Amino acid sequence: MNKMIPSQVSSAENLSEPSHSRLMDVLNKLDQGVMVWTEDGHCQVFNERLLTLLELQNGDIYPGYSRADFFATAVKLNHVTEDSAAQAEQDFNSDKERFSATRKMPSGRRLQIDTRRLSTGGFVTCYTDVTQVERTARDLTKARQAAEEAELTALKTLAAEQSWREEAKLLSELDEWLHSCKSQDELFRIVSTFMARLFPHSQGELYIYSNSRDVLDGKCHWGGANVHDHIFPDSCWSLRRGRQYLYSADKIAFACSHVDDQPESDAHEDYVCFPVVAHGNTVGLLHVKFPPESDPKRKVSLHRLALRCGEHISLAIANVRLRDELHDQSTRDPLTGVYNRRHFLGELRNAVALADRKASQLGILSFDADRFKTFNDTHGHDAGDMVLRAIGDTLKDLFHNGEVCCRMGGEEFAIFLPDTDKEQTMEVGEALRGAIEDITLRYGSGTLPRVTISIGVASFPEDGLLPQDLMHAADHALYAAKNAGRNCVVDCGEADPAGGPFSSK
């Protein structure tokens, strides 16, 4: 801070006091309205700007004008309320050095009023027009709010786009995995994994029609849902109505019976059921229960995404089923339902290679129905087909732990048993022979004669190291069983090497 040097002090002391006219000229140049009050509450000085701000005429205020009349006039003109006028008078009569107030004029102008106590006694009051300042502040506040809302909208849009991209990516991955499935079990495992990812807080189940189409079997679930083993088609409104069904607790809707049967609680959250349709045929049901969601747009988005998932799952199920059907047609015998010769030999080669690597054993059973040609000639080919189907059904009942059964052709069949030694293979052959002998077949109004089989047994590696050697040994034992009187099991190691169709006779 600069200090006055003595010469400057001397010069300041020699300055003359400003005249009244000079002071008024200065006051009238101000943008603020100014009024000076005496200690006893009378107007002493005011400038021209004050009249403009207070929207008064010349003569409405004059030196000596009392403060009481000033406030009474302001109340009369609705410039201030009686309470604010009383508060202002109370401030003037207090010990406050400074106090403020606001006044709204009929024209809409807003004034900021600041009053200060003078050291020589009395008060000076300044009136400032803050209309434009407040308008600017309001505009800035609105602009700031608009900017914040725009930023929030942009963030929501960005989040929605990112969510959409993530969902699209997951759907693409789901589609890729589903089309890579080799079996329905793989498909169901993939569905449960991806649905849990796509709907992280949801619960759901997938049901597929059984072959009889009288019930739907529960195949997979996610999110801790309780999947039923079976549900009936008429227990779901979507299957009965042939389209998606959305249950919402806040609308008029009726819960599906398969949801009523859930043991968790009686309260139903929002859920949606989709018929799983493949090539125009309804093959199953997708049920998804959503967590409580307050945002209607988000709820619609979830339902739409679930519907898209259902479409992908429907197409994948159709493809897997078609693939299974084509695979069965190419690998299974259509009459008996067991594998055909080509598939059996391919599987046998793989099994022998695996047994060789693991240094384990493998058993072979080769058998056929005894006197089958005579049976056909006596009872007809329809009866013969019935016998072959019965043998196929028996094989499917007895062997379902990795064994491979096939119809080699005509009435001839073969089975290989992984990880099975010669003794165990003989026991299995005897059990199979007894099971076939116990078959009772009704044909027309009567019963067909008892069916028996002759079985030859061979084992890897003691009876051969190659698939063709094993089949040769098992067939040789089969013909030995025929020569031994049929309806028996013969080990190739005990068969006469000179007998059978492979002899030189």
C-alpha positions as CSV (number, residue, x, y, z in Angstrom):
1,M,0.0,0.0,0.0
2,N,1.4,3.4,-1.0
3,K,1.8,6.0,1.7
4,M,1.3,9.7,1.3
5,I,4.6,11.7,1.4
6,P,4.5,15.0,3.4
7,S,4.2,17.2,0.2
8,Q,1.2,15.2,-0.9
9,V,-0.4,15.6,2.5
10,S,0.1,19.3,2.3
11,S,-1.4,19.4,-1.2
12,A,-4.5,17.4,0.0
13,E,-5.0,19.8,2.9
14,N,-5.0,22.8,0.5
15,L,-7.9,21.2,-1.5
16,S,-11.2,23.0,-1.1
17,E,-14.3,21.2,0.0
18,P,-16.5,20.2,-3.0
19,S,-19.6,22.3,-3.6
20,H,-23.1,20.9,-3.1
21,S,-23.7,21.2,-6.9
22,R,-20.5,19.2,-7.6
23,L,-21.6,16.5,-5.1
24,M,-25.0,16.3,-6.7
25,D,-23.5,16.1,-10.2
26,V,-21.4,13.1,-9.0
27,L,-24.4,11.4,-7.4
28,N,-26.5,11.9,-10.6
29,K,-23.9,10.2,-12.7
30,L,-24.2,6.9,-10.7
31,D,-26.1,3.9,-12.0
32,Q,-27.4,3.4,-8.4
33,G,-30.2,5.3,-6.7
34,V,-28.9,7.0,-3.5
35,M,-30.8,8.5,-0.6
36,V,-29.3,10.0,2.6
37,W,-31.3,9.9,5.8
38,T,-30.9,12.1,8.8
39,E,-30.6,10.6,12.2
40,D,-34.2,11.5,12.9
41,G,-35.5,9.8,9.8
42,H,-35.9,12.5,7.2
43,C,-34.6,12.7,3.6
44,Q,-31.5,14.8,3.3
45,V,-30.2,14.1,-0.2
46,F,-31.2,11.8,-3.1
47,N,-30.2,11.6,-6.8
48,E,-32.2,11.5,-10.0
49,R,-31.5,7.7,-10.6
50,L,-33.5,7.0,-7.4
51,L,-36.7,8.4,-8.9
52,T,-36.2,6.3,-12.0
53,L,-35.6,3.1,-10.0
54,L,-38.6,3.7,-7.7
55,E,-40.8,4.7,-10.7
56,L,-41.6,8.1,-9.0
57,Q,-42.2,11.5,-10.4
58,N,-40.4,14.7,-9.5
59,G,-41.8,16.0,-6.3
60,D,-42.8,12.6,-4.9
61,I,-39.6,12.8,-2.8
62,Y,-38.0,16.0,-1.5
63,P,-35.5,17.0,1.2
64,G,-37.2,16.7,4.6
65,Y,-39.5,13.9,3.4
66,S,-40.0,11.6,6.4
67,R,-39.1,8.0,6.3
68,A,-42.5,7.0,7.8
69,D,-44.2,8.7,4.8
70,F,-41.8,7.1,2.4
71,F,-42.6,3.6,3.7
72,A,-46.3,4.4,3.8
73,T,-46.3,5.4,0.2
74,A,-44.4,2.3,-0.8
75,V,-46.9,0.1,0.9
76,K,-49.8,2.0,-0.7
77,L,-48.2,1.5,-4.2
78,N,-47.6,-2.2,-3.4
79,H,-43.9,-1.8,-3.7
80,V,-43.4,-3.5,-0.3
81,T,-45.6,-5.3,2.2
82,E,-46.5,-3.9,5.6
83,D,-44.4,-6.5,7.2
84,S,-41.3,-5.7,5.1
85,A,-41.8,-2.0,5.8
86,A,-42.0,-2.6,9.5
87,Q,-38.9,-4.8,9.3
88,A,-37.0,-2.0,7.5
89,E,-38.1,0.6,10.1
90,Q,-37.0,-1.8,12.9
91,D,-33.6,-2.1,11.2
92,F,-33.2,1.6,11.0
93,N,-33.9,1.9,14.8
94,S,-31.4,-0.9,15.7
95,D,-27.7,-0.8,16.2
96,K,-26.9,-2.5,12.9
97,E,-24.2,-0.9,10.9
98,R,-25.5,-2.5,7.7
99,F,-28.7,-4.2,6.5
100,S,-30.2,-5.2,3.2
101,A,-33.6,-5.9,1.6
102,T,-35.1,-6.4,-1.9
103,R,-38.0,-4.7,-3.6
104,K,-40.0,-5.8,-6.6
105,M,-41.5,-3.0,-8.6
106,P,-44.8,-3.2,-10.5
107,S,-42.9,-3.1,-13.8
108,G,-41.1,-6.3,-12.8
109,R,-37.9,-4.6,-12.0
110,R,-36.1,-6.0,-8.9
111,L,-34.1,-3.8,-6.7
112,Q,-31.4,-4.7,-4.2
113,I,-31.4,-2.2,-1.3
114,D,-28.3,-1.8,0.9
115,T,-28.3,0.6,3.9
116,R,-25.2,1.7,5.9
117,R,-24.9,3.8,9.0
118,L,-22.8,7.0,8.5
119,S,-20.0,8.0,10.9
120,T,-21.4,11.5,11.1
121,G,-24.9,10.3,11.9
122,G,-27.8,9.2,9.7
123,F,-27.8,6.5,7.0
124,V,-27.1,6.2,3.3
125,T,-29.3,3.8,1.2
126,C,-28.3,2.5,-2.2
127,Y,-30.8,1.1,-4.7
128,T,-29.3,-1.2,-7.3
129,D,-31.3,-2.6,-10.3
130,V,-30.5,-6.4,-10.3
131,T,-33.2,-7.4,-12.7
132,Q,-30.8,-8.2,-15.5
133,V,-28.3,-9.8,-13.2
134,E,-30.9,-12.1,-11.7
135,R,-32.3,-12.9,-15.2
136,T,-28.8,-13.7,-16.4
137,A,-28.3,-15.9,-13.3
138,R,-31.5,-17.7,-14.0
139,D,-30.6,-18.2,-17.6
140,L,-27.2,-19.5,-16.5
141,T,-28.9,-21.9,-14.0
142,K,-31.3,-23.1,-16.7
143,A,-28.5,-23.5,-19.2
144,R,-26.5,-25.4,-16.6
145,Q,-29.5,-27.6,-15.8
146,A,-30.1,-28.2,-19.5
147,A,-26.4,-29.1,-20.0
148,E,-26.5,-31.5,-17.0
149,E,-29.7,-33.1,-18.4
150,A,-28.1,-33.3,-21.9
151,E,-25.0,-34.9,-20.4
152,L,-27.2,-37.3,-18.4
153,T,-29.1,-38.2,-21.5
154,A,-25.9,-38.7,-23.4
155,L,-24.5,-40.9,-20.6
156,K,-27.8,-42.9,-20.6
157,T,-27.7,-43.2,-24.4
158,L,-24.1,-44.3,-24.2
159,A,-24.8,-46.8,-21.5
160,A,-27.8,-48.2,-23.4
161,E,-25.6,-48.5,-26.6
162,Q,-22.9,-50.2,-24.7
163,S,-25.5,-52.5,-23.1
164,W,-27.0,-53.2,-26.6
165,R,-23.5,-53.9,-28.0
166,E,-22.8,-56.3,-25.1
167,E,-26.1,-58.0,-25.5
168,A,-25.5,-58.3,-29.3
169,K,-22.1,-59.7,-28.6
170,L,-23.5,-62.3,-26.2
171,L,-26.3,-63.2,-28.6
172,S,-23.7,-63.7,-31.4
173,E,-21.6,-65.9,-29.1
174,L,-24.8,-67.8,-28.0
175,D,-25.7,-68.3,-31.7
176,E,-22.1,-69.6,-32.5
177,W,-22.1,-72.0,-29.5
178,L,-25.6,-73.3,-30.2
179,H,-24.7,-74.0,-33.9
180,S,-21.6,-75.9,-32.7
181,C,-23.6,-78.3,-30.4
182,K,-23.3,-82.0,-31.2
183,S,-26.1,-83.1,-28.8
184,Q,-29.1,-81.7,-27.0
185,D,-27.3,-82.1,-23.6
186,E,-24.6,-79.7,-24.8
187,L,-27.2,-77.3,-26.1
188,F,-29.1,-77.2,-22.8
189,R,-25.8,-76.6,-20.9
190,I,-25.0,-73.7,-23.2
191,V,-28.5,-72.3,-22.8
192,S,-28.4,-72.2,-19.0
193,T,-24.9,-70.6,-19.0
194,F,-25.7,-67.8,-21.5
195,M,-29.2,-67.0,-20.1
196,A,-27.5,-66.5,-16.7
197,R,-25.1,-64.1,-18.4
198,L,-27.7,-62.2,-20.4
199,F,-30.2,-62.0,-17.5
200,P,-27.9,-61.9,-14.5
201,H,-30.7,-61.4,-11.9
202,S,-33.3,-63.6,-13.5
203,Q,-34.5,-67.1,-13.0
204,G,-35.7,-69.4,-15.8
205,E,-36.3,-72.9,-17.1
206,L,-36.4,-74.6,-20.5
207,Y,-38.9,-77.4,-21.2
208,I,-39.0,-79.6,-24.2
209,Y,-41.9,-81.8,-25.4
210,S,-41.4,-85.5,-24.8
211,N,-41.7,-87.9,-27.8
212,S,-45.2,-88.7,-26.8
213,R,-46.0,-84.9,-26.7
214,D,-48.3,-85.4,-23.7
215,V,-45.9,-83.6,-21.3
216,L,-42.9,-81.3,-21.4
217,D,-39.7,-82.4,-19.8
218,G,-37.5,-79.9,-17.8
219,K,-34.2,-79.8,-19.5
220,C,-32.2,-76.9,-17.9
221,H,-32.5,-73.9,-15.6
222,W,-30.5,-71.0,-14.3
223,G,-30.6,-68.4,-11.5
224,G,-31.6,-70.8,-8.8
225,A,-35.0,-71.6,-10.5
226,N,-36.8,-74.8,-9.5
227,V,-37.3,-76.7,-12.7
228,H,-40.1,-79.3,-12.8
229,D,-39.4,-82.8,-14.1
230,H,-42.5,-82.6,-16.2
231,I,-45.3,-80.1,-16.9
232,F,-48.4,-80.4,-18.9
233,P,-49.0,-78.3,-22.0
234,D,-52.2,-76.8,-20.7
235,S,-50.4,-75.6,-17.5
236,C,-48.9,-72.6,-19.5
237,W,-51.0,-69.8,-21.0
238,S,-48.4,-69.2,-23.8
239,L,-48.8,-72.8,-25.0
240,R,-52.5,-72.6,-24.8
241,R,-52.7,-69.3,-26.6
242,G,-49.9,-70.1,-29.1
243,R,-47.8,-66.9,-28.4
244,Q,-45.7,-65.2,-25.8
245,Y,-47.4,-64.5,-22.5
246,L,-46.3,-61.7,-20.2
247,Y,-47.4,-61.9,-16.6
248,S,-47.2,-58.5,-14.7
249,A,-48.3,-58.2,-11.1
250,D,-49.6,-54.6,-11.7
251,K,-51.9,-55.6,-14.6
252,I,-54.9,-57.9,-15.0
253,A,-53.1,-61.2,-15.6
254,F,-53.4,-64.8,-14.5
255,A,-50.4,-66.9,-13.4
256,C,-49.6,-70.1,-15.2
257,S,-50.1,-73.3,-13.3
258,H,-46.5,-74.4,-13.6
259,V,-45.6,-71.1,-11.8
260,D,-48.2,-71.7,-9.2
261,D,-46.5,-75.0,-8.5
262,Q,-43.2,-73.4,-7.7
263,P,-42.5,-73.9,-4.0
264,E,-40.7,-70.6,-3.3
265,S,-43.5,-68.2,-2.5
266,D,-47.1,-67.3,-3.4
267,A,-46.1,-63.8,-4.7
268,H,-45.5,-63.8,-8.5
269,E,-42.9,-61.5,-9.9
270,D,-43.1,-60.4,-13.6
271,Y,-42.3,-63.3,-15.9
272,V,-42.7,-64.2,-19.6
273,C,-43.3,-67.5,-21.3
274,F,-42.3,-68.1,-24.9
275,P,-43.3,-71.1,-27.0
276,V,-40.1,-72.6,-28.5
277,V,-41.1,-73.0,-32.2
278,A,-38.9,-74.9,-34.7
279,H,-39.9,-75.1,-38.4
280,G,-43.4,-74.2,-37.5
281,N,-43.8,-76.8,-34.8
282,T,-43.9,-76.0,-31.1
283,V,-41.1,-78.1,-29.5
284,G,-40.9,-76.5,-26.0
285,L,-41.3,-73.7,-23.6
286,L,-38.9,-71.0,-22.3
287,H,-39.9,-69.4,-19.0
288,V,-38.0,-66.4,-17.6
289,K,-38.8,-64.7,-14.3
290,F,-37.5,-61.1,-14.1
291,P,-36.4,-59.2,-10.9
292,P,-38.6,-56.2,-9.9
293,E,-37.9,-53.4,-12.5
294,S,-39.2,-49.8,-12.0
295,D,-38.1,-48.6,-15.5
296,P,-40.8,-49.5,-18.0
297,K,-38.4,-49.1,-20.9
298,R,-35.9,-51.4,-19.3
299,K,-38.6,-54.0,-18.7
300,V,-39.7,-53.9,-22.4
301,S,-36.0,-54.2,-23.4
302,L,-35.6,-57.3,-21.2
303,H,-38.7,-58.9,-22.7
304,R,-37.6,-58.2,-26.2
305,L,-34.1,-59.7,-25.5
306,A,-35.7,-62.8,-24.0
307,L,-37.8,-63.2,-27.1
308,R,-34.7,-63.0,-29.3
309,C,-33.0,-65.6,-27.2
310,G,-36.0,-67.8,-27.5
311,E,-35.8,-67.5,-31.3
312,H,-32.1,-68.5,-31.3
313,I,-32.8,-71.4,-29.0
314,S,-35.7,-72.6,-31.1
315,L,-33.6,-72.7,-34.2
316,A,-30.7,-74.4,-32.5
317,I,-33.1,-77.1,-31.0
318,A,-34.5,-77.7,-34.5
319,N,-31.0,-78.0,-36.0
320,V,-29.8,-80.4,-33.3
321,R,-33.0,-82.5,-33.6
322,L,-32.6,-82.7,-37.3
323,R,-29.0,-83.6,-36.9
324,D,-29.9,-86.3,-34.4
325,E,-32.5,-87.7,-36.8
326,L,-30.1,-87.8,-39.7
327,H,-27.4,-89.3,-37.5
328,D,-29.9,-92.0,-36.3
329,Q,-31.0,-92.7,-39.9
330,S,-27.4,-93.1,-41.0
331,T,-26.2,-95.1,-38.0
332,R,-29.2,-97.1,-36.7
333,D,-31.1,-100.1,-38.1
334,P,-34.6,-98.8,-38.8
335,L,-36.3,-102.1,-37.7
336,T,-34.6,-102.8,-34.4
337,G,-33.4,-99.4,-33.4
338,V,-29.8,-100.7,-32.6
339,Y,-26.8,-99.5,-34.6
340,N,-26.1,-100.7,-38.1
341,R,-23.0,-102.6,-39.3
342,R,-21.1,-99.7,-40.6
343,H,-21.4,-97.6,-37.4
344,F,-20.6,-100.7,-35.3
345,L,-17.4,-101.5,-37.1
346,G,-16.2,-97.9,-36.9
347,E,-16.9,-97.8,-33.1
348,L,-15.2,-101.2,-32.7
349,R,-12.0,-99.9,-34.3
350,N,-12.0,-96.9,-31.9
351,A,-12.7,-99.1,-28.9
352,V,-9.9,-101.6,-29.8
353,A,-7.4,-98.7,-30.3
354,L,-8.4,-97.3,-26.9
355,A,-8.1,-100.6,-25.2
356,D,-4.7,-101.1,-26.7
357,R,-3.5,-97.7,-25.4
358,K,-5.0,-98.4,-21.9
359,A,-3.8,-102.0,-21.9
360,S,-7.4,-103.0,-21.0
361,Q,-9.6,-105.8,-22.3
362,L,-12.7,-105.8,-24.6
363,G,-15.4,-108.4,-25.1
364,I,-17.2,-109.3,-28.3
365,L,-20.6,-111.1,-28.6
366,S,-21.8,-112.4,-31.9
367,F,-25.2,-114.1,-32.0
368,D,-28.2,-114.8,-34.2
369,A,-31.7,-116.2,-33.8
370,D,-31.9,-119.9,-34.0
371,R,-33.8,-121.4,-37.0
372,F,-34.9,-118.0,-38.1
373,K,-35.4,-118.9,-41.8
374,T,-37.7,-121.8,-40.8
375,F,-39.5,-119.4,-38.4
376,N,-40.1,-116.9,-41.3
377,D,-41.3,-119.6,-43.6
378,T,-43.7,-120.9,-41.0
379,H,-45.1,-117.7,-39.5
380,G,-44.4,-115.1,-42.1
381,H,-42.1,-112.1,-42.4
382,D,-44.3,-109.9,-40.2
383,A,-43.8,-112.4,-37.3
384,G,-40.1,-112.5,-38.1
385,D,-39.9,-108.7,-37.9
386,M,-41.7,-108.8,-34.6
387,V,-39.0,-111.2,-33.3
388,L,-36.2,-108.9,-34.5
389,R,-37.8,-105.9,-32.9
390,A,-38.2,-107.8,-29.6
391,I,-34.5,-108.7,-29.7
392,G,-33.6,-105.0,-30.4
393,D,-35.8,-103.8,-27.5
394,T,-34.1,-106.4,-25.2
395,L,-30.6,-105.2,-26.2
396,K,-31.6,-101.5,-25.5
397,D,-32.9,-102.5,-22.1
398,L,-29.8,-104.6,-21.1
399,F,-27.0,-102.4,-22.5
400,H,-26.8,-98.7,-21.8
401,N,-23.4,-98.2,-20.1
402,G,-21.1,-97.7,-23.0
403,E,-21.7,-101.1,-24.8
404,V,-22.5,-100.9,-28.5
405,C,-25.1,-103.2,-30.0
406,C,-25.7,-103.6,-33.7
407,R,-27.7,-105.7,-36.3
408,M,-25.1,-107.0,-38.7
409,G,-27.8,-108.1,-41.1
410,G,-30.7,-110.4,-41.3
411,E,-31.0,-112.1,-37.9
412,E,-27.4,-111.6,-37.0
413,F,-26.3,-109.3,-34.2
414,A,-23.1,-108.2,-32.5
415,I,-22.1,-106.4,-29.2
416,F,-18.8,-105.2,-27.9
417,L,-18.3,-104.5,-24.2
418,P,-15.4,-102.1,-23.2
419,D,-13.3,-102.8,-20.2
420,T,-14.6,-106.4,-20.0
421,D,-12.6,-109.6,-19.7
422,K,-13.4,-113.0,-21.2
423,E,-15.1,-114.4,-18.0
424,Q,-17.3,-111.3,-17.7
425,T,-18.2,-111.4,-21.4
426,M,-19.3,-115.0,-21.0
427,E,-21.5,-114.1,-18.0
428,V,-23.1,-111.2,-20.0
429,G,-23.7,-113.6,-23.0
430,E,-25.4,-116.1,-20.7
431,A,-27.6,-113.3,-19.2
432,L,-28.5,-112.1,-22.7
433,R,-29.4,-115.7,-23.8
434,G,-31.7,-116.1,-20.9
435,A,-33.4,-112.8,-21.4
436,I,-34.1,-113.6,-25.1
437,E,-35.4,-117.0,-24.1
438,D,-37.9,-115.5,-21.7
439,I,-39.5,-113.3,-24.4
440,T,-43.1,-114.0,-24.9
441,L,-44.6,-112.6,-28.2
442,R,-48.3,-112.5,-29.0
443,Y,-49.1,-112.5,-32.7
444,G,-52.6,-112.3,-33.9
445,S,-54.8,-114.5,-31.6
446,G,-52.0,-116.7,-30.5
447,T,-48.5,-116.8,-29.1
448,L,-45.3,-117.2,-31.2
449,P,-42.9,-120.1,-30.4
450,R,-40.1,-119.4,-28.0
451,V,-37.1,-117.5,-29.5
452,T,-33.6,-118.7,-28.7
453,I,-30.2,-117.4,-29.7
454,S,-26.7,-118.9,-30.1
455,I,-23.8,-116.7,-29.0
456,G,-20.1,-116.7,-29.8
457,V,-17.6,-114.9,-27.5
458,A,-14.2,-113.4,-28.2
459,S,-12.0,-111.1,-26.2
460,F,-9.2,-108.5,-26.9
461,P,-6.3,-109.0,-26.8
462,E,-6.2,-112.8,-26.3
463,D,-8.3,-113.7,-29.3
464,G,-7.0,-111.1,-31.7
465,L,-5.5,-107.6,-32.0
466,L,-7.5,-106.3,-34.9
467,P,-11.2,-105.7,-35.2
468,Q,-11.6,-108.1,-38.1
469,D,-9.7,-110.8,-36.2
470,L,-12.0,-110.4,-33.2
471,M,-15.1,-110.6,-35.4
472,H,-13.7,-113.6,-37.1
473,A,-13.1,-115.4,-33.8
474,A,-16.6,-114.4,-32.4
475,D,-18.3,-115.7,-35.6
476,H,-16.3,-118.9,-35.4
477,A,-17.5,-119.4,-31.8
478,L,-21.1,-118.6,-33.0
479,Y,-21.1,-121.4,-35.5
480,A,-19.6,-123.7,-32.9
481,A,-22.6,-122.8,-30.7
482,K,-24.9,-123.8,-33.6
483,N,-23.1,-127.1,-34.0
484,A,-23.3,-127.7,-30.2
485,G,-27.1,-127.7,-30.4
486,R,-28.0,-124.0,-30.3
487,N,-29.3,-121.9,-27.5
488,C,-25.9,-121.7,-25.8
489,V,-22.8,-119.5,-25.3
490,V,-19.5,-120.7,-26.7
491,D,-16.0,-119.2,-26.1
492,C,-13.9,-119.0,-29.3
493,G,-11.0,-120.5,-27.4
494,E,-13.0,-123.7,-26.9
495,A,-14.4,-123.9,-30.4
496,D,-13.2,-126.6,-32.9
497,P,-10.8,-124.8,-35.2
498,A,-11.7,-127.1,-38.0
499,G,-15.5,-126.5,-37.8
500,G,-17.8,-123.8,-38.9
501,P,-18.1,-121.9,-42.2
502,F,-14.4,-120.9,-42.0
503,S,-13.2,-124.5,-42.2
504,S,-11.8,-125.9,-45.4
505,K,-14.7,-128.4,-45.6
